[in-house]
Every structure is written in structure tokens, then in C-alpha cells.
Amino acid sequence: MGWHGRLDLRYRRDGERCLVHDRHHGPLRILQSLYPESPAICHNVLVHPPGGIVGGDVLEIQLELAALSHAVLTTPGATRFYRSAGETAEQALTARLAEGARLEWLPLETICHRGALARNRMCFELAPGAEMMGWDLLALGLPASGEDFTDGSYLQQIELPGAWLERGRIDGADTRLLDSPLGLAGHRVMATLWFAAGTALAPSRRESLLDAAREATADHPLAATAGATSPHDAVVVLRVLAARVEPAMGLLTSVWSRWRRAAWGLAPCAPRVWRT
């Protein structure tokens, strides 16, 4: 039997301060709330003490952001899906944002080890007036250690109901997908960053977000394998392919910083745990 962990986080405004009420079951926690930039913006670090997800484990995260609340969530290290003996490992995130709420979902990378059977599902429901930025960075195997992703499977789903659905399965034996120029072209790191709103973005605002992403990408070493698009009038997406995690994470962080200024007039404030 695997671990079954569940974490419920409810954010609300109390005057000028954003507060969080948390309930957990099993091995899933948050650390102390931090306010490095403003009482109105609550920073939290999600912690999974076992350190990895194996076959049979299920982790569920539920986020509720009340009107005008603003939460920044990250992790202290990589999320790891380890080799499975036959059962699937699953992580599922559901976030619901009320009018005027803001969410920044910024976990560190996910590593899918060879032989893992993994599902990672994310769903973000945004009310009119709510906005969010999120990213997902996936590393297949451990290229730096010579571990290629030659068997196992990884299913990923990112959904903004009614606006954007991205769902794909990567099989370690599917060399046409992994190595073809029409697939991942030999890259083993995929990254996605998105900005989303509960209603259509004004064309000028959407263009400013696209321009910011393209400016950050233009002179970056990953310029040839990165691109920014708007698949829906309420969504802007940056996609990146890379050989290693660090350059991809650097590009995501650069675009996130620019989007924070362009969309919300906020200076970038990286979570403190990234520097430890």
C-alpha cells in the first residue's frame, strides 16, 4: 500500500493581510507562512517528507483562494517519481480562485525516473477577475548521471476549464516521440510557463505579455527551442525544450519576473527557499 497524502489550503484576506488555513492528512505539509514583500502576499513552501513518490502513492492538493487573496507556492526541491513495481503514482492539484484572487504556482522541477509509472494532473478554476501564473518543468531520467528514460510512462495534464487543456503521455519506449525532430528532438527537459485570467485579457495586455516573453527568450541560449503563444484569449504560454534543468529554470524565472511587472506592477520576489 502506498502513501495517501492530502493537503487543503484556504487563503483569505483579513484587512491588509493574506492568511492561510491548512489541513493535512498523511505526508504533505506547508512550512511557516512568509511575507517577504507585503502582508497581502502569502508565500508558502509545500513539503513532502518522504522525498519521493512511488507506485501506489497518491498526493492530493486542494487550493481555495478567496476574493483578493494572493498566494505564492513553491517546493524546497524536486518532486521525484521513482521506479514502480507495477502500480501508478499520482499527484493531483486542484485550485479554485475567487474574483480578484491571484496565484503563483512555482514548484521546482519534477523528475521522472526510469521505470516510473506516473500521473501528474493540475486543474485551475479561475473566476472572472482572478489571475494566475504557473509553471511546470519536467525532467525525464537523469541525463547528467547517464540515466536515460528508456522505460516507464508519464501522463501530464494541465487544465484551465473552458480555456486550455494540455494532456499528453510520454512512454520511455517511444523513441519516435523522444528523439524525432517532430517530437522532443532528443531533449529530456520540457518546461511550460503560463499566465491565465478568468476572463479574456485585453489585446494590448496580452501582447505585452507575449512581447515580454519573446524579449527574454531572444538572446537566451535556449532561444531555438523556446516559444511564446496565446492559445486562448485568456491564456499566454511559454514552452521550452532543454537538455538540462538549470537553463530552462533560468528562462522560466526570467519570464516570470517580467510578467510580474507587466501584469501586476510587482517587482519579482523569488521564494527564499530557492536560495538555500
C-alpha positions as CSV (number, residue, x, y, z in Angstrom):
1,M,0.0,0.0,0.0
2,G,1.3,3.4,-0.9
3,W,1.1,6.7,0.9
4,H,-2.1,8.8,0.6
5,G,-1.4,12.4,1.3
6,R,-3.8,15.3,1.2
7,L,-3.3,19.0,1.8
8,D,-6.1,21.6,1.8
9,L,-5.1,25.2,1.8
10,R,-7.6,28.1,2.1
11,Y,-6.4,31.6,1.6
12,R,-8.4,34.7,2.6
13,R,-7.8,38.4,3.1
14,D,-8.1,39.8,6.7
15,G,-7.7,43.5,6.3
16,E,-4.4,44.1,4.6
17,R,-3.1,40.6,5.3
18,C,-3.5,37.4,3.4
19,L,-3.9,34.4,5.7
20,V,-3.9,30.7,5.1
21,H,-5.8,27.9,6.9
22,D,-4.3,24.5,6.2
23,R,-5.4,20.9,6.9
24,H,-3.4,17.9,6.0
25,H,-3.7,14.1,6.0
26,G,-0.6,12.0,5.6
27,P,2.9,13.1,4.5
28,L,2.1,16.5,3.0
29,R,2.7,19.8,4.8
30,I,3.4,23.5,4.4
31,L,6.1,25.4,6.2
32,Q,5.5,28.6,8.1
33,S,3.8,31.4,6.0
34,L,6.2,34.1,5.0
35,Y,5.6,37.7,3.9
36,P,8.9,38.9,2.3
37,E,7.3,41.5,0.1
38,S,3.9,42.5,1.6
39,P,1.3,41.4,4.2
40,A,-1.1,41.0,1.3
41,I,1.1,38.3,-0.4
42,C,1.5,35.0,1.4
43,H,4.4,32.8,0.5
44,N,4.3,29.0,1.3
45,V,6.6,26.1,0.8
46,L,5.0,22.7,0.2
47,V,6.9,19.8,1.8
48,H,6.6,16.1,1.2
49,P,8.8,14.5,3.9
50,P,9.2,11.0,2.2
51,G,11.1,12.8,-0.5
52,G,9.7,11.0,-3.5
53,I,6.5,9.4,-5.0
54,V,6.5,5.7,-5.7
55,G,3.9,3.3,-7.2
56,G,0.7,3.3,-5.2
57,D,1.3,6.8,-3.7
58,V,-1.4,9.4,-4.2
59,L,-0.9,13.1,-3.3
60,E,-3.8,15.5,-3.5
61,I,-3.5,19.2,-3.1
62,Q,-6.6,21.4,-2.9
63,L,-6.3,25.2,-3.0
64,E,-9.1,27.7,-2.4
65,L,-8.3,31.4,-2.8
66,A,-10.9,33.8,-1.6
67,A,-11.5,37.2,-3.2
68,L,-8.4,39.4,-3.3
69,S,-6.1,36.9,-1.7
70,H,-2.7,36.3,-3.2
71,A,-0.6,33.2,-2.7
72,V,2.9,32.2,-3.9
73,L,3.6,28.4,-3.6
74,T,6.8,26.5,-4.3
75,T,8.7,23.4,-3.1
76,P,12.0,23.1,-1.4
77,G,13.4,20.6,-4.0
78,A,12.5,18.5,-7.0
79,T,9.4,16.3,-7.0
80,R,10.6,12.7,-7.8
81,F,8.6,9.9,-9.3
82,Y,10.6,6.7,-8.7
83,R,10.7,3.3,-10.4
84,S,7.4,1.4,-9.9
85,A,6.9,-2.3,-9.3
86,G,3.6,-2.1,-11.2
87,E,1.3,0.5,-9.6
88,T,0.9,4.1,-10.7
89,A,2.0,7.0,-8.7
90,E,-0.2,10.1,-8.8
91,Q,-0.1,13.8,-7.9
92,A,-3.3,15.8,-8.4
93,L,-3.7,19.6,-7.8
94,T,-7.0,21.4,-7.9
95,A,-7.0,25.2,-7.4
96,R,-10.1,27.5,-7.3
97,L,-9.7,31.2,-7.4
98,A,-12.4,33.7,-6.5
99,E,-12.8,37.1,-8.0
100,G,-9.7,39.2,-7.7
101,A,-7.6,36.4,-6.3
102,R,-4.0,35.8,-7.6
103,L,-2.0,32.6,-7.5
104,E,1.6,31.9,-8.4
105,W,2.2,28.2,-8.6
106,L,6.0,27.8,-8.9
107,P,7.2,24.4,-7.8
108,L,10.8,23.3,-8.6
109,E,11.2,20.6,-11.2
110,T,9.6,17.2,-11.5
111,I,12.0,14.3,-12.2
112,C,10.5,11.1,-13.7
113,H,13.0,8.3,-13.1
114,R,13.4,5.4,-15.5
115,G,10.8,2.8,-14.8
116,A,8.3,5.1,-13.1
117,L,4.6,4.9,-13.8
118,A,3.4,8.4,-13.0
119,R,0.4,10.8,-13.4
120,N,0.6,14.5,-12.7
121,R,-2.7,16.4,-13.0
122,M,-3.3,20.1,-12.5
123,C,-6.6,21.9,-12.8
124,F,-7.1,25.7,-12.2
125,E,-10.6,27.2,-12.0
126,L,-10.5,31.0,-12.3
127,A,-13.5,33.2,-11.5
128,P,-13.9,36.4,-13.5
129,G,-11.2,38.8,-12.3
130,A,-8.9,36.1,-10.9
131,E,-5.5,35.7,-12.4
132,M,-2.5,33.3,-12.0
133,M,0.9,32.5,-13.2
134,G,2.1,28.9,-13.1
135,W,4.9,26.7,-14.4
136,D,5.7,23.1,-14.8
137,L,9.2,21.7,-15.5
138,L,9.7,18.0,-16.3
139,A,13.0,16.1,-16.5
140,L,12.9,12.6,-17.9
141,G,15.5,10.4,-16.3
142,L,18.8,11.8,-15.0
143,P,20.8,12.9,-18.1
144,A,23.7,14.3,-16.1
145,S,24.1,10.9,-14.4
146,G,23.7,8.9,-17.6
147,E,20.2,7.6,-16.7
148,D,18.0,7.9,-19.8
149,F,14.3,7.5,-19.7
150,T,14.1,4.2,-21.6
151,D,11.1,2.6,-19.9
152,G,8.1,3.7,-17.9
153,S,5.5,6.3,-18.6
154,Y,4.5,9.8,-17.5
155,L,1.0,11.3,-18.0
156,Q,0.6,15.0,-17.6
157,Q,-2.5,17.2,-17.6
158,I,-2.7,21.0,-17.2
159,E,-6.3,22.3,-17.4
160,L,-8.0,25.7,-17.3
161,P,-11.6,24.6,-17.8
162,G,-13.2,26.1,-20.8
163,A,-9.9,27.8,-21.9
164,W,-6.9,25.5,-22.2
165,L,-6.3,21.8,-21.8
166,E,-2.9,20.2,-22.3
167,R,-2.7,16.4,-21.8
168,G,0.0,14.1,-23.0
169,R,1.6,10.7,-22.2
170,I,5.3,10.1,-22.6
171,D,6.3,6.4,-22.9
172,G,10.0,5.7,-22.4
173,A,10.0,3.2,-25.3
174,D,8.5,5.7,-27.7
175,T,11.8,6.8,-29.4
176,R,9.9,8.5,-32.2
177,L,8.4,10.9,-29.7
178,L,11.5,11.3,-27.6
179,D,14.1,11.6,-30.4
180,S,12.3,12.7,-33.6
181,P,12.7,16.4,-34.7
182,L,8.9,16.4,-34.7
183,G,8.9,15.3,-31.1
184,L,11.3,16.2,-28.3
185,A,14.3,16.0,-30.6
186,G,16.5,14.3,-28.0
187,H,15.7,16.8,-25.3
188,R,14.8,15.3,-21.9
189,V,13.6,18.5,-20.2
190,M,10.3,20.2,-21.0
191,A,9.1,23.3,-19.4
192,T,5.8,25.3,-19.6
193,L,5.0,28.7,-18.1
194,W,1.6,30.3,-18.3
195,F,-0.3,33.4,-17.4
196,A,-4.1,32.9,-17.2
197,A,-7.1,35.0,-16.3
198,G,-10.7,34.3,-15.5
199,T,-11.9,36.5,-18.4
200,A,-10.4,37.5,-21.7
201,L,-7.2,39.6,-21.5
202,A,-7.3,43.0,-23.3
203,P,-5.4,42.6,-26.6
204,S,-2.8,45.2,-25.6
205,R,-2.2,43.4,-22.3
206,R,-1.9,40.0,-24.0
207,E,0.5,41.4,-26.5
208,S,2.7,42.9,-23.7
209,L,3.0,39.5,-22.1
210,L,3.9,37.9,-25.3
211,D,6.5,40.6,-26.1
212,A,8.0,40.3,-22.6
213,A,8.4,36.5,-23.1
214,R,9.9,36.9,-26.5
215,E,12.3,39.6,-25.4
216,A,13.6,37.3,-22.6
217,T,13.9,34.4,-25.0
218,A,15.6,36.2,-27.9
219,D,19.1,36.2,-26.6
220,H,18.9,33.2,-24.3
221,P,20.9,30.0,-25.1
222,L,17.5,28.2,-25.4
223,A,16.1,30.6,-28.0
224,A,16.0,27.9,-30.7
225,T,13.8,25.6,-28.6
226,A,11.5,28.1,-26.8
227,G,8.4,29.9,-28.0
228,A,5.6,32.0,-26.6
229,T,2.0,31.7,-27.9
230,S,-1.6,32.6,-26.8
231,P,-3.8,29.5,-27.3
232,H,-6.8,31.3,-25.9
233,D,-7.7,35.0,-25.3
234,A,-7.3,34.4,-21.5
235,V,-4.0,32.5,-21.7
236,V,-0.4,33.2,-22.6
237,V,2.0,30.2,-22.7
238,L,5.8,29.9,-22.9
239,R,7.2,26.4,-23.9
240,V,10.8,25.3,-23.6
241,L,12.8,22.2,-24.5
242,A,16.3,21.8,-23.0
243,A,19.0,19.2,-22.2
244,R,19.3,20.2,-18.6
245,V,17.0,21.7,-15.9
246,E,19.1,24.7,-14.9
247,P,18.9,26.7,-18.2
248,A,15.2,26.0,-18.6
249,M,14.5,27.1,-15.0
250,G,16.6,30.2,-15.6
251,L,14.5,31.2,-18.6
252,L,11.2,30.5,-16.8
253,T,12.3,32.7,-13.9
254,S,13.3,35.5,-16.2
255,V,9.9,35.5,-18.0
256,W,8.0,35.2,-14.7
257,S,9.9,38.2,-13.4
258,R,9.0,40.2,-16.5
259,W,5.3,39.1,-16.4
260,R,5.0,40.0,-12.7
261,R,6.0,43.6,-13.6
262,A,4.0,43.8,-16.8
263,A,0.8,42.3,-15.5
264,W,0.7,43.2,-11.8
265,G,3.2,46.0,-11.4
266,L,5.1,43.9,-8.9
267,A,8.8,43.5,-8.6
268,P,10.0,39.9,-8.7
269,C,10.3,38.3,-5.3
270,A,11.8,34.8,-5.5
271,P,10.9,32.5,-2.7
272,R,13.6,32.4,-0.1
273,V,13.9,28.6,-0.2
274,W,15.3,28.8,-3.7
275,R,18.5,30.4,-2.2
276,T,19.0,27.7,0.4
